[in-house]
Amino acid sequence: MKELVLQSLLDDRYPHASFHDAYFSKIEFDYVERTAVFRARLWTDMEEGCADGTLTFSGVLFFAAEPPRNDRTAEWEWELWLTDDGPLPDPTVQLELKLPAKLPDDCFLHYLFFSYTSSFAVIAAREARFAWDA
């Protein structure tokens, strides 16, 4: 199985940009095209602040998200705050989701952890790309 490193999707437009502390405001799924499109706001640096872009997964085979693990839903800023991510399986990640038993070798299985909800989302896909807004 392939491994995804989100940071490797960023180009040199903003050399200090990072997915750590990114905010996702919208997720759209196209079941026919098998894509998932995440609208994102990433921290770039002290001068620029943040910049918007789109994280697109193609060849999506699986997506699941846990319900919030806390009772802070009234405090949400209505964006998902990404504070951790990585490949699965990972013995340090305690998921409440049932993962697919078998996936093709040409895809990755990746988790996203959102702090406001203290919950995970998991995606299996064949490709991922990121594009900054114009």
C-alpha positions as CSV (number, residue, x, y, z in Angstrom):
1,M,0.0,0.0,0.0
2,K,1.2,3.5,-0.7
3,E,1.8,6.2,1.9
4,L,0.6,9.8,1.8
5,V,2.6,12.7,3.3
6,L,0.4,15.7,3.1
7,Q,3.3,18.1,3.4
8,S,4.8,16.8,0.2
9,L,1.7,18.1,-1.7
10,L,2.7,21.7,-1.1
11,D,4.8,23.6,-3.7
12,D,7.2,26.4,-3.0
13,R,4.7,29.2,-3.4
14,Y,4.6,29.5,0.4
15,P,7.9,27.9,1.6
16,H,6.7,27.8,5.3
17,A,3.2,26.6,4.7
18,S,2.0,23.5,6.6
19,F,-1.0,21.4,6.9
20,H,-0.5,21.4,10.7
21,D,-3.2,23.7,12.1
22,A,-5.0,23.9,8.8
23,Y,-8.7,24.6,8.8
24,F,-11.2,22.8,6.5
25,S,-14.4,24.6,5.9
26,K,-16.1,22.4,3.3
27,I,-15.8,18.8,2.1
28,E,-17.5,17.7,-1.1
29,F,-17.9,14.1,-2.4
30,D,-18.5,13.1,-5.9
31,Y,-19.5,9.4,-5.8
32,V,-19.5,9.0,-9.6
33,E,-16.1,10.5,-10.1
34,R,-14.8,9.0,-6.8
35,T,-13.4,12.3,-5.5
36,A,-13.3,14.2,-2.2
37,V,-12.5,17.9,-2.3
38,F,-11.5,19.7,0.9
39,R,-11.5,23.5,1.1
40,A,-8.6,24.5,3.2
41,R,-7.0,27.5,4.9
42,L,-3.3,26.9,5.7
43,W,-0.9,28.8,7.8
44,T,1.9,30.2,5.6
45,D,4.1,32.4,7.7
46,M,4.1,35.4,10.0
47,E,4.0,38.0,7.2
48,E,1.4,36.3,4.9
49,G,-0.7,34.7,7.6
50,C,-3.0,32.2,5.9
51,A,-3.8,31.2,2.3
52,D,-6.6,29.2,0.9
53,G,-6.5,26.2,-1.4
54,T,-8.1,22.9,-2.3
55,L,-7.0,19.4,-1.2
56,T,-8.4,16.9,-3.7
57,F,-8.4,13.1,-3.3
58,S,-9.1,11.0,-6.4
59,G,-9.8,7.4,-6.7
60,V,-11.6,7.5,-3.3
61,L,-12.3,4.0,-2.0
62,F,-13.3,4.7,1.6
63,F,-14.1,7.7,3.8
64,A,-15.4,7.7,7.4
65,A,-15.5,10.2,10.2
66,E,-16.1,9.7,13.9
67,P,-18.7,11.7,15.7
68,P,-17.3,14.3,18.1
69,R,-15.7,12.8,21.1
70,N,-16.4,15.7,23.4
71,D,-19.3,17.9,24.4
72,R,-17.7,21.1,23.1
73,T,-19.8,21.3,20.0
74,A,-21.2,24.7,21.0
75,E,-17.6,26.1,20.9
76,W,-16.8,25.0,17.3
77,E,-15.7,27.7,14.9
78,W,-17.5,25.7,12.2
79,E,-14.3,24.7,10.6
80,L,-12.5,21.5,11.2
81,W,-9.1,22.2,12.8
82,L,-6.5,19.7,11.6
83,T,-3.8,19.1,14.2
84,D,-2.5,15.6,13.3
85,D,-2.5,13.3,10.3
86,G,-0.6,10.2,9.1
87,P,-0.7,6.8,7.4
88,L,-2.6,3.9,8.8
89,P,-2.2,1.4,10.3
90,D,-0.6,3.2,13.2
91,P,-0.6,1.4,16.6
92,T,-0.6,4.8,18.4
93,V,-3.9,5.9,16.8
94,Q,-7.0,4.8,18.6
95,L,-9.9,4.8,16.2
96,E,-13.6,4.1,16.8
97,L,-14.0,3.4,13.1
98,K,-14.1,0.0,11.3
99,L,-11.4,0.2,8.6
100,P,-11.6,-1.7,5.3
101,A,-10.1,-5.2,5.6
102,K,-8.3,-5.1,2.3
103,L,-7.4,-2.3,0.0
104,P,-5.5,-2.3,-3.4
105,D,-1.7,-1.8,-3.3
106,D,-2.0,1.4,-5.4
107,C,-3.9,3.4,-2.7
108,F,-3.1,4.9,0.7
109,L,-5.1,4.9,4.0
110,H,-4.7,8.1,5.9
111,Y,-6.1,9.6,9.1
112,L,-6.9,13.2,9.9
113,F,-7.4,14.3,13.5
114,F,-9.5,17.4,14.2
115,S,-9.0,19.0,17.6
116,Y,-12.3,20.9,18.0
117,T,-14.2,17.6,17.8
118,S,-11.4,15.4,19.2
119,S,-12.2,13.0,16.5
120,F,-10.7,11.2,13.5
121,A,-11.6,11.0,9.8
122,V,-10.0,8.3,7.6
123,I,-9.7,8.3,3.8
124,A,-8.4,5.7,1.4
125,A,-7.7,7.0,-2.1
126,R,-5.3,6.4,-5.0
127,E,-4.1,10.0,-5.4
128,A,-4.0,13.4,-3.6
129,R,-3.1,16.8,-4.8
130,F,-3.2,20.4,-3.4
131,A,-3.7,23.6,-5.3
132,W,-3.5,27.1,-3.9
133,D,-6.3,29.5,-4.9
134,A,-5.2,32.0,-7.6
